[in-house]
Amino acid sequence: MDPDRIYHGDAAELTTQIEPGSVSLSVWSPPYFVGKEYEKHLSFDGWKSLLHRTICAHDSALRPGAFMVVNIADILAFADENLPRIQAPNVSKLRSPVTREQVLMAKADHPEMNRYALAELLGCSEQTIDRRLNGNNIRGGKYQAQTRVQLTGHLLVEAADEAGLVLYDRRVWVKDPCWANRQWHPSSYRSVDEFEYLYFFWKPGETVVDRNRLSSKEWSDWGGRGVWRFPSVRANTEHEAQFPLELPLRLIRLLTDAGDLVLDPFVGSGTTAVAAVQTGRRYIGIDSSPAYVELARRRVEEALEHRPDA
């Protein structure tokens, strides 16, 4: 596979076709298995397999001493038919004061009544009767399987261990909430998601530490810091899940030199490739969506046209 190109295909399969030991840095964010259009074809096991296969494919592609950095949320919620349904009535937002106990008592006194008649008796809506009787105030929706929250880091580490890659570091990217209305608040005890992790995996070998890649202020502000703060993409108009240009820019400048090869096996809208172009690095991008491959190629062409030495 030639550098400075965006390829269409399976991330794991094409990564194994890259010249062995040629990649100095791999930066990527996998599908999160949260129902995006480009991942709907995957089962949960299929998603885990894709993650595992892609990481294992890096064993050959990375040069000794190089890094693979994976951007992913620390926890994700997956459907689980076996999980008890979590009742979560939000008492601060109840539109009707009618309680479950009142409905059960009315139903016991009037067993012939359906929920419409019970609603008329208690002075509420039939939806209220349904919610109180059937526990439909649940996380995950009325008719959907309950969701189980799981940590994601161990999935990466297990695959990396098999590939001979070592967990080197973990940094936190603090983003702003991805909705425009900052007054929004969750309706459960789960917190608003405002950060993700960057997992650094190292391929054993000599790693040169060069602080001259950054200014003294950059080293002080973020180069050696465990928490990075910069905004998320405000409007995902061209791709459902873009990460901001600042993310690959920092990683490329921190961990590579001019002319090094940067890989993104889930290149999406091409942000990592654009960052590579802007910093004088070579790139290889891979994506399974023909539409996103074309989008990434267009964005790279635009970046090349605006590069100072163009």
VOMI-210009 format. One record per residue: residue in one letter; x, y, z negated of N, C-alpha, C in turn. Coordinates in steps of 0.05 Angstrom, whole numbers, padded with zeros to 5 digits, always signed. Layout:
REM residues N
aXYZXYZXYZ;...
***
This chain:
REM residues 310
m+00017-00024+00000+00000+00000+00000+00018+00025+00000;d+00013+00042+00019+00029+00067+00021+00019+00088+00001;p+00038+00103-00011+00030+00124-00029+00016+00147-00014;d+00005+00165-00030-00009+00189-00019-00033+00181-00002;r-00048+00161-00011-00072+00153+00002-00093+00145-00018;i-00118+00147-00010-00141+00138-00027-00152+00113-00013;y-00154+00091-00028-00162+00066-00016-00190+00058-00026;h-00205+00044-00009-00231+00033-00017-00228+00004-00023;g-00238-00004-00047-00237-00033-00054-00238-00037-00083;d-00234-00062-00091-00235-00070-00119-00209-00060-00134;a-00213-00048-00157-00191-00036-00172-00169-00056-00178;a-00177-00079-00189-00158-00099-00198-00144-00112-00174;e-00159-00119-00153-00148-00132-00130-00127-00114-00116;l-00134-00089-00111-00116-00072-00097-00092-00064-00114;t-00095-00062-00140-00072-00055-00157-00051-00076-00155;t-00059-00101-00152-00039-00123-00149-00024-00121-00122;q-00034-00105-00103-00021-00103-00077-00001-00079-00076;i+00000-00064-00097+00019-00041-00098+00047-00052-00101;e+00067-00038-00089+00095-00047-00091+00102-00051-00120;p+00112-00075-00127+00118-00080-00155+00138-00060-00167;g+00133-00051-00191+00151-00033-00205+00153-00006-00194;s+00133+00003-00179+00134+00029-00166+00119+00051-00180;v+00100+00044-00198+00083+00064-00210+00095+00074-00236;s+00098+00101-00238+00109+00113-00262+00088+00119-00283;l+00063+00123-00274+00041+00129-00293+00015+00121-00280;s-00002+00107-00295-00029+00102-00287-00048+00116-00305;v-00065+00133-00294-00084+00148-00310-00112+00142-00300;w-00130+00133-00317-00157+00126-00307-00177+00124-00330;s-00202+00127-00321-00225+00124-00339-00244+00104-00325;p-00249+00081-00338-00265+00061-00325-00295+00068-00326;p-00312+00053-00311-00341+00056-00316-00347+00050-00345;y-00366+00064-00357-00372+00061-00385-00395+00041-00390;f-00406+00030-00369-00429+00012-00372-00452+00025-00387;v-00459+00049-00378-00481+00064-00390-00503+00070-00370;g-00503+00055-00347-00525+00058-00329-00521+00077-00306;k-00496+00086-00301-00490+00103-00279-00495+00088-00253;e-00501+00102-00232-00508+00090-00206-00486+00071-00196;y-00461+00079-00199-00439+00064-00188-00432+00038-00204;e-00445+00034-00227-00439+00011-00243-00464-00006-00249;k-00486+00000-00236-00511-00014-00242-00510-00043-00234;h-00492-00050-00215-00490-00078-00206-00476-00095-00225;l-00463-00084-00245-00447-00099-00264-00464-00109-00287;s-00460-00135-00295-00470-00145-00321-00450-00137-00342;f-00457-00141-00367-00439-00134-00389-00413-00151-00387;d-00416-00177-00381-00393-00194-00378-00377-00186-00353;g-00391-00177-00332-00377-00168-00308-00361-00143-00313;w-00373-00125-00329-00358-00100-00336-00333-00106-00352;k-00335-00124-00372-00312-00131-00388-00291-00145-00370;s-00300-00161-00351-00281-00175-00333-00266-00154-00316;l-00281-00134-00306-00268-00114-00289-00247-00099-00305;l-00253-00092-00330-00234-00078-00347-00209-00096-00351;h-00214-00121-00357-00192-00140-00363-00175-00144-00339;r-00187-00149-00316-00172-00155-00292-00155-00131-00283;t-00166-00107-00286-00152-00083-00277-00128-00078-00295;i-00130-00082-00321-00107-00078-00339-00086-00099-00333;c-00094-00124-00329-00074-00145-00324-00059-00140-00297;a-00072-00127-00278-00060-00121-00252-00037-00101-00255;h-00037-00086-00277-00016-00066-00280+00011-00078-00287;d+00012-00103-00296+00037-00116-00303+00057-00114-00280;s+00048-00118-00256+00065-00117-00233+00070-00089-00223;a+00049-00072-00222+00051-00046-00210+00068-00027-00225;l+00067-00027-00252+00083-00008-00268+00113-00014-00267;r+00129+00007-00267+00157+00003-00270+00163-00001-00300;p+00185-00014-00308+00192-00016-00336+00195+00011-00349;g+00184+00015-00372+00185+00040-00386+00163+00059-00380;a+00145+00051-00361+00123+00069-00352+00099+00065-00371;f+00079+00083-00366+00055+00083-00383+00030+00079-00367;m+00011+00066-00379-00017+00065-00369-00034+00079-00391;v-00048+00100-00383-00064+00116-00402-00094+00113-00394;v-00110+00103-00412-00138+00098-00407-00155+00117-00424;n-00172+00132-00410-00191+00150-00423-00218+00136-00426;i-00227+00133-00451-00252+00119-00455-00264+00128-00482;a-00290+00127-00484-00303+00133-00510-00295+00111-00530;d-00294+00119-00555-00285+00100-00576-00306+00079-00582;i-00332+00087-00579-00354+00068-00583-00374+00071-00560;l-00385+00049-00553-00406+00048-00532-00429+00031-00542;a-00453+00036-00533-00477+00020-00541-00485+00002-00518;f-00487-00024-00524-00494-00044-00504-00520-00058-00513;a-00537-00065-00493-00562-00079-00499-00556-00106-00512;d-00571-00113-00532-00568-00139-00546-00595-00149-00554;e-00605-00169-00540-00631-00180-00545-00634-00192-00573;n-00611-00200-00585-00612-00213-00611-00610-00194-00635;l-00606-00168-00629-00603-00149-00651-00631-00141-00662;p-00635-00141-00688-00660-00132-00699-00666-00103-00690;r-00691-00098-00685-00698-00071-00676-00696-00051-00699;i-00681-00031-00694-00676-00011-00715-00698+00009-00716;q-00714+00009-00738-00735+00028-00741-00724+00055-00748;a-00733+00075-00734-00722+00102-00739-00743+00124-00736;p-00764+00123-00752-00783+00145-00751-00770+00171-00761;n-00773+00192-00746-00761+00217-00754-00782+00234-00769;v-00782+00232-00795-00803+00244-00811-00804+00274-00809;s-00781+00287-00802-00781+00316-00799-00795+00325-00774;k-00800+00306-00755-00813+00313-00730-00840+00299-00726;l-00850+00287-00746-00875+00273-00744-00898+00293-00737;r-00913+00287-00716-00935+00305-00709-00961+00298-00724;s-00961+00274-00735-00985+00265-00750-00977+00256-00778;p-00991+00264-00799-00984+00255-00826-00993+00226-00832;v-01007+00214-00813-01017+00187-00818-00994+00168-00821;t-00994+00151-00842-00973+00133-00848-00980+00105-00839;r-00959+00088-00838-00963+00060-00831-00982+00046-00851;e-00979+00053-00877-00995+00041-00897-01025+00048-00893;q-01030+00073-00885-01057+00081-00880-01070+00066-00857;v-01054+00062-00836-01064+00047-00813-01069+00018-00820;l-01051+00006-00836-01055-00022-00844-01080-00025-00861;m-01084-00005-00879-01108-00006-00897-01133-00003-00880;a-01133+00015-00861-01157+00019-00844-01162-00006-00827;k-01141-00018-00818-01144-00042-00801-01155-00065-00818;a-01147-00067-00843-01157-00088-00861-01186-00083-00867;d-01194-00058-00871-01222-00052-00877-01240-00054-00852;h-01228-00051-00828-01244-00052-00803-01229-00069-00783;p-01229-00096-00787-01214-00113-00770-01225-00114-00741;e-01249-00105-00737-01261-00105-00711-01252-00082-00693;m-01240-00062-00706-01232-00038-00691-01206-00042-00675;n-01206-00031-00651-01181-00030-00635-01167-00004-00642;r-01145+00000-00629-01128+00023-00638-01142+00050-00631;y-01159+00050-00611-01173+00075-00604-01193+00082-00626;a-01207+00062-00635-01227+00066-00657-01212+00074-00683;l-01190+00061-00688-01174+00068-00712-01164+00097-00710;a-01156+00105-00687-01146+00132-00683-01169+00152-00689;e-01193+00147-00679-01215+00165-00684-01222+00166-00714;l-01220+00142-00727-01226+00141-00756-01206+00157-00772;l-01180+00155-00765-01159+00169-00780-01152+00197-00770;g-01165+00205-00748-01160+00232-00738-01133+00235-00726;c-01123+00216-00711-01097+00218-00698-01100+00206-00670;s-01078+00205-00655-01078+00194-00628-01074+00164-00629;e-01082+00151-00607-01079+00122-00606-01049+00115-00604;q-01032+00134-00593-01003+00129-00593-00992+00128-00621;t-01003+00144-00639-00994+00144-00667-01000+00117-00680;i-01024+00106-00674-01032+00080-00685-01012+00059-00674;d-01006+00060-00648-00988+00041-00636-00960+00043-00649;r-00951+00067-00653-00924+00071-00664-00923+00060-00693;r-00944+00066-00709-00943+00058-00736-00945+00027-00739;l-00962+00015-00722-00966-00014-00724-00943-00030-00712;n-00932-00021-00690-00913-00037-00675-00884-00028-00677;g-00879-00007-00693-00851+00001-00696-00838+00010-00671;n-00851+00028-00656-00840+00036-00630-00822+00060-00632;n-00818+00071-00656-00798+00092-00660-00771+00078-00665;i-00760+00068-00643-00735+00053-00645-00714+00065-00627;r-00688+00062-00634-00667+00070-00617-00665+00051-00593;g-00664+00061-00569-00662+00044-00546-00687+00044-00529;g-00710+00054-00540-00734+00056-00524-00755+00035-00532;k-00780+00040-00525-00802+00023-00533-00801-00005-00522;y-00793-00007-00497-00794-00034-00484-00766-00045-00478;q-00745-00031-00484-00718-00040-00478-00707-00055-00501;a-00687-00071-00495-00672-00086-00516-00658-00066-00534;q-00657-00073-00560-00642-00056-00579-00613-00055-00571;t-00600-00033-00576-00572-00030-00568-00553-00034-00592;r-00532-00048-00588-00512-00053-00609-00487-00035-00603;v-00479-00020-00623-00455-00004-00620-00430-00021-00624;q-00411-00019-00605-00387-00034-00607-00362-00016-00602;l-00341-00023-00615-00315-00009-00610-00304-00019-00583;t-00291-00001-00569-00280-00008-00543-00250-00013-00543;g-00236-00001-00562-00207-00003-00562-00196-00031-00561;h-00209-00050-00576-00199-00077-00578-00201-00091-00551;l-00220-00083-00534-00222-00095-00507-00197-00088-00491;l-00188-00063-00493-00164-00054-00479-00139-00068-00490;v-00137-00069-00516-00113-00081-00528-00111-00111-00521;e-00133-00125-00522-00132-00154-00516-00122-00159-00487;a-00132-00143-00468-00123-00146-00441-00094-00137-00437;a-00087-00116-00451-00059-00106-00449-00039-00126-00460;d-00046-00139-00482-00029-00159-00493-00024-00181-00473;e-00045-00189-00459-00042-00210-00439-00024-00202-00416;a-00026-00175-00410-00010-00165-00387+00019-00158-00395;g+00025-00161-00421+00052-00154-00430+00056-00125-00435;l+00034-00110-00438+00035-00081-00444+00031-00077-00473;v+00044-00056-00484+00044-00051-00513+00028-00026-00519;l+00010-00027-00538-00004-00002-00547+00017+00016-00559;y+00021+00039-00548+00042+00058-00555+00031+00081-00572;d+00008+00091-00565-00003+00115-00578-00033+00117-00572;r-00047+00132-00588-00075+00138-00583-00079+00167-00590;r-00089+00182-00571-00095+00211-00575-00125+00216-00572;v-00134+00237-00585-00162+00244-00585-00165+00268-00566;w-00183+00265-00547-00191+00288-00531-00217+00299-00541;v-00216+00323-00554-00240+00336-00564-00252+00353-00541;k-00275+00345-00532-00289+00359-00511-00313+00374-00522;d-00323+00393-00508-00348+00405-00517-00372+00387-00509;p-00394+00389-00522-00417+00373-00514-00424+00378-00485;c-00431+00357-00471-00434+00358-00442-00461+00369-00433;w-00477+00380-00451-00502+00392-00444-00500+00423-00447;a-00515+00437-00431-00513+00466-00431-00525+00478-00457;n-00546+00467-00468-00559+00477-00491-00545+00469-00516;r-00529+00486-00527-00513+00479-00551-00530+00477-00576;q-00556+00484-00575-00573+00481-00598-00585+00453-00601;w-00578+00435-00581-00589+00408-00582-00577+00393-00605;h-00594+00377-00618-00585+00360-00640-00597+00332-00637;p-00582+00312-00647-00593+00284-00645-00617+00280-00663;s-00634+00261-00656-00657+00255-00672-00653+00231-00690;s-00628+00222-00693-00622+00200-00711-00597+00209-00727;y-00586+00190-00742-00562+00196-00758-00537+00193-00742;r-00539+00184-00717-00515+00183-00701-00506+00210-00693;s-00480+00215-00693-00470+00242-00687-00470+00248-00658;v-00468+00274-00652-00465+00283-00625-00437+00275-00615;d-00436+00263-00591-00410+00253-00580-00394+00277-00570;e-00372+00284-00583-00356+00307-00576-00326+00300-00572;f-00320+00274-00571-00292+00268-00566-00289+00240-00553;e-00267+00236-00540-00260+00210-00529-00231+00204-00536;y-00222+00179-00531-00195+00171-00536-00179+00169-00511;l-00153+00173-00513-00133+00168-00493-00115+00146-00504;y-00117+00122-00494-00100+00100-00503-00075+00098-00485;f-00052+00100-00497-00026+00099-00483-00015+00070-00486;f-00011+00057-00463+00001+00030-00463+00028+00032-00448;w+00048+00019-00460+00075+00021-00450+00084-00006-00439;k+00097-00005-00415+00110-00029-00405+00138-00029-00415;p+00146-00050-00429+00173-00051-00441+00195-00044-00420;g+00213-00028-00429+00235-00018-00412+00245+00009-00422;e+00265+00020-00410+00276+00046-00418+00256+00068-00411;t+00250+00084-00431+00232+00107-00427+00248+00132-00434;v+00252+00149-00415+00267+00174-00419+00248+00195-00431;v+00255+00207-00453+00240+00228-00466+00252+00255-00458;d+00238+00271-00443+00249+00296-00432+00230+00319-00440;r+00237+00333-00461+00221+00355-00471+00221+00379-00452;n+00241+00379-00434+00242+00402-00415+00220+00401-00394;r+00204+00379-00393+00181+00378-00375+00160+00399-00383;l+00160+00407-00409+00141+00426-00419+00156+00450-00431;s+00142+00472-00433+00153+00495-00448+00152+00489-00477;s+00167+00505-00493+00167+00501-00522+00139+00505-00533;k+00124+00524-00523+00097+00529-00532+00079+00505-00526;e+00082+00494-00502+00066+00471-00494+00071+00447-00512;w+00097+00443-00518+00104+00421-00537+00091+00425-00564;s+00091+00450-00573+00080+00457-00599+00049+00455-00599;d+00037+00464-00577+00008+00465-00576-00005+00438-00570;w+00008+00421-00552-00006+00396-00546+00013+00373-00539;g+00038+00379-00531+00056+00357-00522+00060+00336-00543;g+00064+00344-00568+00069+00325-00590+00046+00323-00609;r+00022+00333-00601-00001+00333-00619-00019+00309-00613;g-00032+00299-00634-00050+00276-00631-00078+00284-00622;v-00085+00310-00624-00111+00319-00617-00109+00340-00595;w-00122+00334-00572-00123+00353-00550-00150+00365-00548;r-00152+00391-00543-00177+00405-00541-00179+00420-00515;f-00197+00412-00498-00203+00427-00474-00231+00418-00464;p-00245+00436-00450-00273+00431-00443-00277+00407-00424;s-00300+00395-00426-00307+00374-00406-00317+00388-00381;v-00323+00372-00361-00334+00383-00336-00363+00392-00342;r-00370+00416-00335-00396+00427-00343-00419+00417-00325;a-00413+00411-00300-00434+00402-00282-00423+00380-00263;n-00432+00355-00267-00423+00333-00250-00440+00332-00225;t-00435+00351-00207-00452+00354-00183-00443+00335-00161;e-00418+00328-00160-00408+00311-00139-00403+00282-00148;h-00399+00279-00173-00394+00252-00185-00408+00251-00212;e-00418+00228-00219-00434+00226-00244-00417+00228-00270;a-00391+00224-00268-00375+00223-00292-00347+00233-00287;q-00344+00258-00280-00317+00269-00275-00303+00276-00302;f-00277+00272-00303-00262+00284-00325-00249+00309-00315;p-00242+00328-00332-00231+00354-00324-00203+00351-00313;l-00195+00369-00296-00168+00368-00284-00147+00370-00306;e-00152+00384-00327-00132+00387-00349-00123+00360-00360;l-00140+00340-00360-00133+00314-00372-00110+00301-00357;p-00113+00295-00330-00090+00283-00316-00066+00302-00314;l-00072+00328-00312-00049+00347-00310-00031+00345-00334;r-00042+00344-00358-00025+00342-00382-00010+00315-00382;l-00023+00294-00376-00010+00268-00377+00012+00266-00356;i+00007+00276-00332+00027+00275-00311+00051+00291-00318;r+00047+00315-00328+00069+00333-00335+00085+00322-00359;l+00071+00310-00378+00084+00299-00402+00101+00275-00396;l+00091+00257-00379+00103+00230-00377+00117+00224-00350;t+00117+00243-00331+00130+00237-00305+00147+00260-00296;d+00162+00255-00275+00178+00275-00262+00168+00279-00233;a+00177+00301-00221+00170+00307-00193+00178+00283-00175;g+00160+00275-00157+00165+00253-00139+00156+00226-00149;d+00150+00224-00175+00141+00199-00186+00113+00191-00175;l+00107+00166-00176+00081+00155-00165+00061+00152-00188;v+00037+00164-00184+00016+00163-00203-00008+00148-00191;l-00019+00129-00207-00041+00112-00198-00066+00119-00214;d-00089+00118-00199-00115+00118-00212-00132+00098-00198;p-00137+00074-00210-00152+00053-00197-00183+00057-00198;f-00192+00078-00212-00220+00086-00212-00221+00116-00205;v-00211+00123-00181-00205+00151-00175-00229+00169-00173;g-00253+00157-00168-00278+00173-00168-00276+00197-00149;s-00279+00221-00161-00278+00246-00145-00250+00255-00138;g-00230+00240-00147-00202+00246-00139-00187+00265-00157;t-00196+00269-00181-00184+00289-00199-00155+00282-00205;t-00148+00257-00210-00121+00249-00216-00103+00254-00192;a-00113+00247-00168-00097+00252-00144-00092+00281-00139;v-00112+00298-00144-00109+00327-00142-00088+00337-00161;a-00089+00327-00186-00068+00335-00206-00040+00327-00197;a-00038+00303-00185-00012+00294-00175-00002+00313-00153;v-00020+00320-00134-00012+00338-00113-00003+00365-00124;q-00017+00376-00143-00011+00402-00155+00016+00402-00169;t+00024+00379-00179+00049+00377-00195+00072+00365-00179;g+00069+00360-00153+00090+00350-00137+00096+00320-00141;r+00076+00305-00149+00078+00276-00152+00064+00262-00129;r+00072+00238-00124+00057+00221-00104+00034+00208-00119;y+00015+00197-00104-00008+00185-00116-00018+00162-00100;i-00033+00144-00114-00050+00124-00101-00076+00124-00116;g-00098+00126-00101-00124+00125-00113-00140+00102-00102;i-00156+00090-00119-00173+00067-00111-00201+00072-00121;d-00221+00065-00105-00249+00066-00114-00266+00047-00099;s-00286+00036-00112-00303+00016-00099-00326+00029-00083;s-00330+00055-00086-00351+00069-00072-00341+00083-00048;p-00350+00077-00023-00342+00091+00001-00347+00121-00001;a-00369+00129-00013-00376+00157-00015-00355+00172-00032;y-00347+00159-00054-00328+00172-00072-00300+00172-00060;v-00293+00152-00044-00268+00151-00030-00266+00176-00011;e-00288+00181+00004-00288+00204+00022-00287+00230+00006;l-00301+00231-00016-00300+00255-00033-00272+00260-00043;a-00259+00239-00053-00231+00242-00063-00212+00251-00041;r-00215+00239-00018-00198+00247+00004-00201+00277+00012;r-00226+00286+00011-00232+00314+00018-00220+00332-00003;r-00222+00325-00028-00211+00342-00050-00181+00343-00049;v-00168+00320-00042-00139+00320-00039-00130+00338-00016;e-00145+00337+00006-00138+00354+00029-00140+00383+00022;e-00160+00390+00006-00163+00418-00003-00140+00426-00021;a-00132+00407-00039-00110+00413-00057-00084+00417-00041;l-00080+00401-00021-00056+00403-00004-00055+00430+00010;e-00078+00439+00020-00080+00464+00034-00073+00488+00016;h-00080+00485-00010-00076+00508-00029-00050+00505-00045;r-00034+00484-00039-00009+00481-00053+00010+00503-00044;p+00026+00515-00063+00043+00537-00056+00063+00532-00034;d+00073+00507-00031+00092+00501-00010+00079+00491+00016;a+00052+00492+00017+00038+00483+00041+00043+00502+00064;
***
